[in-house]
């Protein structure tokens, strides 16, 4: 899970801080909302890609609040064309 930077938006779980065992066992309930930000790495771990969005817990499971297509964004036009 990932914070939004609005102040005390913990608990914040990151690759660097996985939280306490009690926090990792926390059960999400209907109506809870959080930011999910998965990270994918290349096989050699030299390239990292992360995306994410807001999720709300429903009776049927997690539901994305804002649907968007994950894609790479680059400041180099040639790199952006190649990523599509």
Secondary structure as GFF3:
##gff-version 3
##sequence-region A 1 84
A	DSSP	alpha_helix	21	24	.	.	.	ID=ss1
A	DSSP	beta_strand	33	36	.	.	.	ID=ss2
A	DSSP	beta_strand	39	41	.	.	.	ID=ss3
A	DSSP	beta_strand	48	50	.	.	.	ID=ss4
A	DSSP	beta_strand	53	58	.	.	.	ID=ss5
A	DSSP	beta_strand	61	64	.	.	.	ID=ss6
A	DSSP	alpha_helix	77	83	.	.	.	ID=ss7
###
